[in-house]
Amino acid sequence: MIGYQFMGKAHSHAYRDIPFFFKTNAKPVLKAISGRNEEALKESAEDMGWESYETDWRKLIERDDIDVIDIVTPNHTHAEIAIAAAEAGKHIITEKPLALTLEEAKRMHEAVEKYDVIHMICHNYRFVPAIQFVKKLIEDGRLGEIYHFRANYLQDFIMDPEFPLIWRLKKEISGSGSLGDIGAHSIDLARFLVGEIKEVVGTTETFIKERPLGEMTGGLRAQVNSNATGEVTVDDAVAFIARFENGALGTFEATRFAGGNRNKNTFEINGEKGSVRWNMESMNDLDVYFSDDEQGLQGFRTISCTEVQHPYAEAYWTAGHIIGYEHTFIHLLYEFLNGIVTNIQPEPNFKDGVKNQAILTAIEQSSNNRQWEQISSYE
């Protein structure tokens, strides 16, 4: 694994727990982790159960005892690492968004296809049992024709003007702000549940344009390390409208300036026969409405997606005993390992990453041009 902070901890935990909850013919062995700060890297390796560490990620790729490269580094490094790993015949999973730019994303996809390795992108919210159940309801026709997909991803962790200029606020490292950091998740869920997006129109805004210099310290925490300031070069918030190829209409908002919302990732889907709505902050619950319910009893009902009928739920506890954020990574990486064992490409993969990146690019261009953008122009 290359990188060891927030996502490194989530991925490491998942690898260790997969064999405990799921039967798989591939048992993950945590051979080596890589990062630049040797002192912090050594401590992380010990804490998270890795056998060894390397301060140069290229050495991981050269090692014969490593089959998988897991990329949890800042966005601007994804392409170089993934392409080198593919050339070495390593299977690859990377954090989202896939790359810094659409051009990089396309090169990454070409590389994994050329060298025939298994690849995934870490859109972990697909693997919430409630969301997998929504997918089943839609595929079974329970909602009928889909009319609306309505998504909000709201955070507030950078609202303080003194919050430092971390890498997530620099375009040359992150590619975009709330758009690619959290909006990308909503786009992936929209594609997964409703279908491909045909065109978009949107706008972005940067509320605080200068910040003190600083760095991440773990999770979403950061510290100021200079009296100097620098320019914020990404968006703080984005809002956009989308038309789907199947005729559905989508509305999206992503912001890191929604006070009181720590990680409110929500969506609602309205169809001709019913509706569903979901909120990550209550991730086990799903609100469902069916129009053919008895008159007088119609309305949203809340179901706890912890029954054996709900995807992945049977691997855990008895009904009503909830699971959490960390389990989404367990499910995703379980599917990744199954893909390696069976040589069947799992989803979401680098192809999905390219499609997501094309939509991100189109939204950014739309904000600049103040007009609708066709996704096909970017694919």
N, C-alpha and C positions, 0 to 999 in steps of 0.2 A: 504494500500500500504506500502510495506517495502522498504525503501530507498526514497530519496527525491531530488536528485541532477538533473543531465542532463536529464536522462530518466524519472525521477519522474515528472519533469515539463512537459515533452511531454505527458505523460500518463494522468496527472491531467487535462491538457487543453482539451484533447480528451474526457474524461468522461463528462466534463462540456458542450462541444459543441455537443455531439451526439444528445440530444433531440432537439436541435435547428435546425439541418439539416435533421435528419432522424426520421421517425415514428417507434417506437419500443415499445413493450409491457413490456419492462424492463427499468425503468428509473434509472440510476446510482445515488446512494446517497453516497457522500464522507464522510464516517463515521469516519475513523481514519487512521493516517499515523504513521510510526514507523522509528526510527533512533537512533543513539547512542549519538549524540551531542544535548542535550536538548535545548540549546539556539537557535541553527540553526534550529532544528526541529520545535520548536514552531513558529519561524518566517516563515518557509516554509509552515507550516499548515495554517497559517493566510493568507499568500500571495496566496496560491493555492486553498483555499476554503475548506479545510478539517475541519470537526466539532471538532475533538479531535486528540490527539496524545498519543503514548505510547513509552517509551524508551526501552521496551523489546518486540520484535516481537512475542514472545510466547503468550503474553496477547491478541494480535489481534486474534490469532487462537482460543483462549479459549472463545472469546466473542460470544454470541448468536445473536447479532445484525449485524454480518458480514457474508456475503455469499461468498464473493470473496476475494482471496488473490492475490495481484499483486506484483511480485518480481522484483525490479529494483536495486538490490544490486550487489556487485562484484561476479564474477563467482563461487568462492569457497564456497559461502554460499547457492547457489541455491538448492542443493540436500537436505540438512537438512530441509530447510524451506518448500520446496514443498512436501516432504514426510510427514512431520508433518501436513501440511494443508490438504493433501489428507486423512490422517487418521482421521482428524476431519470433513471430509465431505465437505470441502470448494472447490469451483471451483477455478482454478488456471491459471494465465497467468504469464509467466516469460520472462525476457529479454534473448537474445541470447549471446553466445552459451548456450545450455541447461544446461551444467554442466562443472565441471573442467576436468572430464575424461569420457571416454566411459562407464566405469563400473558404475559410478554415474548416468549417463544419463539413462542407462538401468534400474537401480533401481527406478528412478523417474517415468519412463514409467510404470513399473510394479505396482507401488503404485497407480497411477491415474486410471489404469485399474481395479485393485483390488477393489478400493473404489468407482468406477463408478462416477467420477466427470468429469465435462467439463474442458478441458485444452487446452491451446494454447501457442505457442512460438512466440516471437515478431519479426518475419521477416517482418517488415513493408513495405519493398519495393515491395513486392507482390501486395500491395494494391494501387499502383500508377495507375490511370486510363489508362495511356498509356500501362503499362505492362499487365494489365488485358485485354486490347484490343489485344495485341500481342498474348496472350493465346488463344483468340477467333479466330484470324486469323489462328493460327496453327491448332487448333481443326477443323476449317472449311476446312482445306486442302489448304488454299490460298498460302502457301509456299511450299507445296508438301513435299517430303522426306527431312528431315533436315540433312545437311552435317556438318555444323560447328556451334559451340557456342564459341564466343571469348569475354572474359571478362577482364576488368581492373578496379581495385578499388585503386585509388591513393590519398594519403593524404601526408601532409608534416609537421604535427604539432610537431613532436619530432626531427626534423633535428638539432636543436641547441644542441651542446654537453653539454650545461649547463642546458638543460631541465631536471627536476629532475626525480628521480627513483620512479615514481608513481606505483600504484598497477597494472596497465596495463602492466608493464614491468617486473613483477615478476611471474614466472611460477607457484609458489605455490598458487597464488591468481587468476591469469587469465587463466592458462592452456596453452596458447600460445599467440603470439603477433599479428602481422598483419594477420596471418593465421586465427585465431578464431575471432578476433575483426572485421575485414572487409571482409576477404576472405570467411567467413561463409555466408555472404550475397550473394556473387556471386554464391556460391555452391547452396544455396537455390533457387535462380532464375533459375539456370541451371536445377535443378531437376523439378521445377515447370513448366518450359516452354518446355524443351526438353525431359526429362525423367531420369530414374535412371542411375547412373554412375557405370560402371563395374570395371574399374581399373584406377590407377593413377601412375604417376611418377613425382617427384618434388624435389625441392631444396629450402632451406631456408638460410638466411644470417642475422647475427647481426653485424651491422656496428660500433656502439658505444657500447663498452662492459662494461664501467664503467660510472656511473652518480652520481651527488650529490643527497643526500637524500632529499625527499620532498613529497608533497601531492597535490591532486587535489583541486581546489578552485571553480569549477563550469564549466560546459561545458567541453571543452578540455583544459582549462587553469589550471596551476599548479604553485606552489611556492616552492622554495628551503628553507628548514628549518634547514639545518645542514651543517657544513663544511666537514663532513664525506662523503664518497662515498660508493656505493654498486654496485654489479654486476648485469648487465642486463641478465636475464636468459630466455628470449623469443626471437623470431625472429623479426627483423625489416622489413624483406621483404621475400616474397615467390613467386615462379613461378612453375607452374605445368601443365602437360598435362593429359587429361582424355579421356578415351574411354567410350562412352555411350553404354548401352545394345542394343539400336536400331541401332548401327553402326556409329553414329555421333562422330565427333572428337571435343574435347574441349581444348582450351588454356586459361590459367588463370594467372593473375599477381595481387598481392596485396602488397602494400608497404606504409609505412608512411614516406618515404624518397624521394618523388617525388616533388621537389621544384616547387612552383607555383600552385599546385593542392590542393585545400582546401578539396574538397569532390567529386572527379571525379569518380563516379560510373557508368561505361559504359558497354554495351555489344552490340555485333552484331551477328545476326543469319543468316546464308546462307542456303537456301534450293533449291530444283530443280526448283521451280517456282518463287522464289523471295527471298528478303532479308529484314530484319528490323535492325535498330540500334537506340540506346537510350542512353541518358546521363542524370544522375540525376541532374546535374547543370542546365539543361533545361528540367525539368521533365515533363512538359506538352506537349512537342514536341516529335514526333516519325517520324523517317525517314523510308520510305517504298519504296521498288522497286519491280515491278512485271515484269517478263520476257515476258509476253504476251502483254505488252503495245505496242503501234504503233511504228514502226521503225522511228528513228529520234527524238522521244520524250521520249525514254527510259532513265532511270536514277533515282536516289533517289528523292522523293518528301517529303516535310516536312508537316505533318498534326498536327494541334493543337487539342489535345485530350480533348476538352472542349465542344463537341457537346452532345446532348441528347443521341446519339447512343453510346457514350463511357461510360463504367462502372463507376458508382458513380457520373458522371459529372452533371446529371440532378438535383442532390440535391443542387447544388450551384448556380452559376451565369449564365448569358446568354453567348452564345458561344464567345470564344476569351478572356474571363475574367478568368485569370489563378488562380489556387490554389497552395498550397505550401507543404513543408515537413510535417508540423503538420497534414495535412489532411490524410496522410498515416496512422497515429495512430488512427484517428477518424474512418476510414474505418475498420481497423483491430479490434478495440474494439467494433464497431457496430456488426461485425460478431460474436465476442465472446459473446456479450449479446444475440444475436439471438440464438446462440447455447444453452445457458442456458435456455431460454424460451421454445425452441422447443425440448430440450434434444437430439439434433442432433449434433454430434461432429464436430466442424469446423476445418479448416486447415489454416495454418500449426499448428500442435499440437506436443505433446511430441514424437509421433512416427516419425515425420519429424525431430525432434531434435536429436533423436538417430541416424537416418540415416546420418544426417549432421555431427554428432560427429564421426561416423565411418569413414567418408571420411576424416575429419580433422586428425584423428589418423593415417589413412593409408598414408596420405601425409607426416606427420611428420616421420613416420617409413621409408617411401621411401627416404626421405632426409638423414636419418641416414644410410640406407642400400645401397643407390645409385642403386635402382632397382625398377621395377614395383611391385605394391602391388594390390592384388585382394580385392575389398571391401567386398566380401562375407566372407573373412577370419575374418572380424571384427564384423559382424552382429550377 
